[in-house]
């Protein structure tokens, strides 16, 4: 179905405020680290890994690559990164301990754009190209033993990826298609099959970007050039929408001790000159209370 209807649920939810004035060029993929009580996220264009402690307000920033599209938590306390050089296993500060893993088909024209950990400890992340060439990129799966394979070939701009709580369904965004797809997923062998379009975003409403699933198995989708985040039932029906005071909204994550704070990353680097004054908080990290609860972050097993 094409998603151009009014939401049937609560409409705008909660009251936003700026959690951290990061002014990111391209903030992306926040993940709550419950072990440290911090939120980890990246600035793709600046190659930065951010870690923010909401209790103290302390924020640390490390430059880890030329560009870094996504971050996942590791069982050993480190992080796994998708960068322009490949997949990187690093410590908690983003310091690389070994050479990047370059997956099959990745060239100097490709860079990693988004990714997340699956229920079995794999890191699933996808690439894009600067020209967003149709079908020129892939979605990859990195196993805990370090082997990597193509999960989905011929994608354009790999973006949000998330799983149902039972691990049997994978939700996936290729921003080059305006579609959110759903696949049957086998956590045992990490295969994704029987892909179908769950819903599509009308072009005037923005571009589908980051995607997460909450404790009720509902989906939270960020809208690039869409000023907000939408919540969907697992069957693809729209429940509600949150308006964010930023044009380009990239991804959400639930955090806090009870996983009820919804953090949202945004972008500043792609505003037109006449839009900068309209969106003074574009690029900042936002936080809202929505009444929903998130799930503990999945971790990479390697």
C-alpha positions, 0 to 999 in steps of 0.5 A: 500500500502507498502510505499517504493517508492520515494516521489513525492513532494518536497524531503528534506525540510527546514533547521534544527537546534537544538532548545534545546540540551535536549539529551533526552533518549527518547524524545516524544509527543511535544505539542505547548501551545499557551497560554504560547508560550511554547512547552511541551514534555516528556522524557519517560525513565527519567519520565520527563516533559519538557517545552521550551520557544523558545523566551527566550530559557528558559527550565524547567524540572520536574520529574513526574513519573517512565516513562511518555509516553505522555502529553496533555494540559488541558482546566484549564491550567494543563496537562494530562499524560500517565505514567507507573502508569496510566493516571495522571491529573496534574498542568502545572508543572506536579505535580499530584493532585489526584491518577492515573487513572488505566484503565481496563486491565492495569497491572504492565507490562504495561506503557503508550507510546503515546497519544493525545487529540481528538476534543471533549476533550477526552485524547486518549492514548495507552499502550505497554509492555517492551517485545512488546508482540503481542496484549497485550496492548490497546488504551484507551479513557479518557472522560472529566468526568474521565471515561476511556474505551478501544477504541482499544483492542489487540494492541502491541505498541500503538503510534501516534494518530491524527484526521482529522480537521473535527474529522471524521477520526482517524489515528493510529499507532501500531508500532508492525505492521508497519502500519498506520491505519485510522478509522471512528471516531464519536466525539460525542461518541468517537468511532472508527470503520471500521479500515483500513490500510492507508499505511505501512512502509517498514522495511528498512525505519524505524518504524512508530512512532509519528503522527500529522495532519496539517492545510491542513489535511496532515499527518506528521509521525516520523520514529524510526530508519528512520532518519526523518519525512514523510508527507502524503496526507490524502489518504496515498500518500507520499508527501515528507520527511525531513531528521533529523540528528538523527537515532531515530525520535519520533514525531513532532508538529507545534508551534510558533506564526503562527504555522509554526515552526515544532518541532521534538523530538528524542531519544539518549538512544537506539543508539549502542555504535558505533553510538553515535559519528555519531549522536551527536545531537540525543536526542535533540529537533529540529526545522525546517521551512517546508512551512506548517502550523499546527493546534492549539493543542486540549485540554483535557476537564477534 
